[in-house]
Amino acid sequence: MRHAADGGTDLPPLYWRYFRTWVALGIPAFLAFVAIFWLMVAKPV
């Protein structure tokens, strides 16, 4: 990433693949965190 910034070039396609994977895994992880937090607060019977 620094090499692309220093050279003024585009980021490689592999970077964007990793970025999409990171987001695709991060969204369910965040929703799971919210669900666990809700279970702790609401304490459904």
A tleap script that builds the chain and sets N, CA, C and O, in Angstrom:
source leaprc.protein.ff14SB
mol = sequence {
  NMET ARG HIE ALA ALA ASP GLY GLY THR ASP
  LEU PRO PRO LEU TYR TRP ARG TYR PHE ARG
  THR TRP VAL ALA LEU GLY ILE PRO ALA PHE
  LEU ALA PHE VAL ALA ILE PHE TRP LEU MET
  VAL ALA LYS PRO CVAL
}
set mol.1.N position { 0.831 -1.182 0.000 }
set mol.1.CA position { 0.000 0.000 0.000 }
set mol.1.C position { 0.879 1.251 0.000 }
set mol.1.O position { 0.614 2.206 -0.730 }
set mol.2.N position { 1.906 1.236 0.808 }
set mol.2.CA position { 2.794 2.387 0.838 }
set mol.2.C position { 3.509 2.553 -0.499 }
set mol.2.O position { 3.732 3.670 -0.966 }
set mol.3.N position { 3.865 1.417 -1.107 }
set mol.3.CA position { 4.555 1.464 -2.402 }
set mol.3.C position { 3.662 2.131 -3.442 }
set mol.3.O position { 4.139 2.936 -4.243 }
set mol.4.N position { 2.373 1.805 -3.439 }
set mol.4.CA position { 1.441 2.411 -4.387 }
set mol.4.C position { 1.284 3.898 -4.107 }
set mol.4.O position { 1.196 4.698 -5.038 }
set mol.5.N position { 1.247 4.273 -2.837 }
set mol.5.CA position { 1.101 5.687 -2.491 }
set mol.5.C position { 2.348 6.475 -2.872 }
set mol.5.O position { 2.255 7.584 -3.399 }
set mol.6.N position { 3.516 5.894 -2.602 }
set mol.6.CA position { 4.753 6.589 -2.948 }
set mol.6.C position { 4.941 6.705 -4.451 }
set mol.6.O position { 5.425 7.719 -4.953 }
set mol.7.N position { 4.551 5.646 -5.168 }
set mol.7.CA position { 4.747 5.640 -6.615 }
set mol.7.C position { 3.604 6.260 -7.384 }
set mol.7.O position { 3.716 6.467 -8.592 }
set mol.8.N position { 2.502 6.564 -6.712 }
set mol.8.CA position { 1.351 7.152 -7.391 }
set mol.8.C position { 0.637 6.164 -8.297 }
set mol.8.O position { 0.006 6.560 -9.277 }
set mol.9.N position { 0.733 4.872 -7.971 }
set mol.9.CA position { 0.081 3.854 -8.789 }
set mol.9.C position { -1.155 3.325 -8.075 }
set mol.9.O position { -1.389 3.603 -6.899 }
set mol.10.N position { -1.935 2.555 -8.823 }
set mol.10.CA position { -3.133 1.941 -8.246 }
set mol.10.C position { -2.748 0.772 -7.349 }
set mol.10.O position { -1.677 0.181 -7.487 }
set mol.11.N position { -3.647 0.459 -6.432 }
set mol.11.CA position { -3.442 -0.712 -5.579 }
set mol.11.C position { -3.673 -1.979 -6.418 }
set mol.11.O position { -4.491 -1.976 -7.338 }
set mol.12.N position { -2.964 -3.037 -6.103 }
set mol.12.CA position { -3.123 -4.268 -6.890 }
set mol.12.C position { -4.494 -4.905 -6.663 }
set mol.12.O position { -5.120 -4.683 -5.627 }
set mol.13.N position { -4.959 -5.693 -7.631 }
set mol.13.CA position { -6.266 -6.345 -7.478 }
set mol.13.C position { -6.349 -7.249 -6.242 }
set mol.13.O position { -7.427 -7.411 -5.670 }
set mol.14.N position { -5.226 -7.837 -5.827 }
set mol.14.CA position { -5.239 -8.693 -4.643 }
set mol.14.C position { -5.633 -7.895 -3.409 }
set mol.14.O position { -6.297 -8.426 -2.519 }
set mol.15.N position { -5.235 -6.634 -3.342 }
set mol.15.CA position { -5.627 -5.783 -2.209 }
set mol.15.C position { -7.145 -5.680 -2.126 }
set mol.15.O position { -7.719 -5.821 -1.046 }
set mol.16.N position { -7.791 -5.438 -3.248 }
set mol.16.CA position { -9.241 -5.272 -3.255 }
set mol.16.C position { -9.941 -6.589 -2.956 }
set mol.16.O position { -11.020 -6.595 -2.364 }
set mol.17.N position { -9.340 -7.706 -3.358 }
set mol.17.CA position { -9.917 -9.011 -3.019 }
set mol.17.C position { -9.883 -9.220 -1.504 }
set mol.17.O position { -10.872 -9.644 -0.906 }
set mol.18.N position { -8.739 -8.920 -0.893 }
set mol.18.CA position { -8.627 -9.039 0.564 }
set mol.18.C position { -9.572 -8.067 1.264 }
set mol.18.O position { -10.161 -8.402 2.291 }
set mol.19.N position { -9.717 -6.883 0.719 }
set mol.19.CA position { -10.612 -5.882 1.312 }
set mol.19.C position { -12.051 -6.378 1.300 }
set mol.19.O position { -12.748 -6.266 2.309 }
set mol.20.N position { -12.514 -6.931 0.163 }
set mol.20.CA position { -13.875 -7.451 0.076 }
set mol.20.C position { -14.081 -8.619 1.028 }
set mol.20.O position { -15.142 -8.751 1.638 }
set mol.21.N position { -13.055 -9.474 1.155 }
set mol.21.CA position { -13.145 -10.599 2.086 }
set mol.21.C position { -13.243 -10.089 3.518 }
set mol.21.O position { -14.041 -10.597 4.306 }
set mol.22.N position { -12.438 -9.089 3.856 }
set mol.22.CA position { -12.448 -8.505 5.197 }
set mol.22.C position { -13.826 -7.934 5.526 }
set mol.22.O position { -14.333 -8.138 6.628 }
set mol.23.N position { -14.427 -7.227 4.587 }
set mol.23.CA position { -15.750 -6.646 4.807 }
set mol.23.C position { -16.793 -7.746 4.893 }
set mol.23.O position { -17.679 -7.689 5.746 }
set mol.24.N position { -16.705 -8.760 4.014 }
set mol.24.CA position { -17.682 -9.851 4.011 }
set mol.24.C position { -17.646 -10.631 5.321 }
set mol.24.O position { -18.684 -11.111 5.775 }
set mol.25.N position { -16.488 -10.765 5.929 }
set mol.25.CA position { -16.397 -11.454 7.213 }
set mol.25.C position { -16.706 -10.517 8.383 }
set mol.25.O position { -17.165 -10.965 9.434 }
set mol.26.N position { -16.461 -9.242 8.204 }
set mol.26.CA position { -16.677 -8.278 9.279 }
set mol.26.C position { -18.139 -7.980 9.547 }
set mol.26.O position { -18.521 -7.743 10.693 }
set mol.27.N position { -18.958 -7.987 8.513 }
set mol.27.CA position { -20.371 -7.680 8.699 }
set mol.27.C position { -21.061 -8.738 9.562 }
set mol.27.O position { -21.742 -8.372 10.521 }
set mol.28.N position { -20.916 -10.038 9.263 }
set mol.28.CA position { -21.534 -11.027 10.158 }
set mol.28.C position { -20.949 -10.997 11.573 }
set mol.28.O position { -21.670 -11.227 12.544 }
set mol.29.N position { -19.666 -10.719 11.694 }
set mol.29.CA position { -19.054 -10.645 13.024 }
set mol.29.C position { -19.654 -9.491 13.819 }
set mol.29.O position { -19.927 -9.633 15.011 }
set mol.30.N position { -19.859 -8.363 13.171 }
set mol.30.CA position { -20.459 -7.222 13.850 }
set mol.30.C position { -21.897 -7.523 14.255 }
set mol.30.O position { -22.316 -7.189 15.363 }
set mol.31.N position { -22.651 -8.153 13.359 }
set mol.31.CA position { -24.038 -8.492 13.689 }
set mol.31.C position { -24.096 -9.495 14.835 }
set mol.31.O position { -24.987 -9.419 15.682 }
set mol.32.N position { -23.155 -10.430 14.867 }
set mol.32.CA position { -23.103 -11.385 15.977 }
set mol.32.C position { -22.802 -10.661 17.281 }
set mol.32.O position { -23.386 -10.985 18.315 }
set mol.33.N position { -21.902 -9.692 17.247 }
set mol.33.CA position { -21.595 -8.907 18.437 }
set mol.33.C position { -22.829 -8.154 18.931 }
set mol.33.O position { -23.105 -8.129 20.130 }
set mol.34.N position { -23.563 -7.548 18.017 }
set mol.34.CA position { -24.775 -6.816 18.393 }
set mol.34.C position { -25.801 -7.775 18.980 }
set mol.34.O position { -26.460 -7.442 19.964 }
set mol.35.N position { -25.947 -8.957 18.395 }
set mol.35.CA position { -26.906 -9.932 18.912 }
set mol.35.C position { -26.520 -10.390 20.316 }
set mol.35.O position { -27.383 -10.498 21.187 }
set mol.36.N position { -25.247 -10.658 20.543 }
set mol.36.CA position { -24.800 -11.073 21.879 }
set mol.36.C position { -25.008 -9.949 22.888 }
set mol.36.O position { -25.440 -10.189 24.015 }
set mol.37.N position { -24.703 -8.736 22.481 }
set mol.37.CA position { -24.927 -7.585 23.365 }
set mol.37.C position { -26.413 -7.452 23.691 }
set mol.37.O position { -26.776 -7.206 24.841 }
set mol.38.N position { -27.268 -7.613 22.691 }
set mol.38.CA position { -28.707 -7.530 22.932 }
set mol.38.C position { -29.158 -8.631 23.897 }
set mol.38.O position { -29.977 -8.384 24.783 }
set mol.39.N position { -28.628 -9.837 23.726 }
set mol.39.CA position { -28.982 -10.930 24.642 }
set mol.39.C position { -28.554 -10.627 26.078 }
set mol.39.O position { -29.251 -10.997 27.022 }
set mol.40.N position { -27.432 -9.968 26.246 }
set mol.40.CA position { -26.982 -9.626 27.590 }
set mol.40.C position { -27.854 -8.542 28.215 }
set mol.40.O position { -28.122 -8.573 29.416 }
set mol.41.N position { -28.292 -7.592 27.407 }
set mol.41.CA position { -29.077 -6.471 27.927 }
set mol.41.C position { -30.534 -6.859 28.110 }
set mol.41.O position { -31.113 -6.586 29.162 }
set mol.42.N position { -31.140 -7.489 27.115 }
set mol.42.CA position { -32.575 -7.780 27.150 }
set mol.42.C position { -32.894 -8.986 28.047 }
set mol.42.O position { -33.970 -9.044 28.642 }
set mol.43.N position { -31.973 -9.937 28.145 }
set mol.43.CA position { -32.170 -11.150 28.938 }
set mol.43.C position { -33.532 -11.790 28.657 }
set mol.43.O position { -34.372 -11.888 29.551 }
set mol.44.N position { -33.747 -12.225 27.409 }
set mol.44.CA position { -35.054 -12.833 27.088 }
set mol.44.C position { -35.254 -14.129 27.854 }
set mol.44.O position { -34.311 -14.872 28.126 }
set mol.45.N position { -36.524 -14.378 28.195 }
set mol.45.CA position { -36.837 -15.558 29.001 }
set mol.45.C position { -37.083 -16.752 28.114 }
set mol.45.O position { -37.362 -17.843 28.611 }
savepdb mol mol.pdb
quit
